[in-house]
Amino acid sequence: MAWIKTIEENEAEGSLKEFYEKHMTPEGVVDNVLKIHSLNVPSLQGHYDFYKTLMYGKSDLSRIQREMIAVVVSVINKCHY
């Protein structure tokens, strides 16, 4: 759980609500790593675009290698992946 004030899915309005609806998990929630940007929608969109570029953009690393790096970093940071 983030210590940063966030806007919950059911409280979102306008462009934040649109982003949430587009990027919810199948369970109907937005991942906390995105939700921490909920007070600043341009920052939220920038974070999401950066993530998509890192994980899906052109690279010498395979998709599997990128996921393995993400898992290792999450474990080191004691962060639920």
Buried (B, 14 or more C-beta within 10 A) or exposed (E): EEEEEBBEBEEBEEEBBEBBEEEBEEEEEBEBBBBBBBEEBEEBBEBBEEEEEEBEEEEEEEEEEBEEEBEEEEEEEEEEE
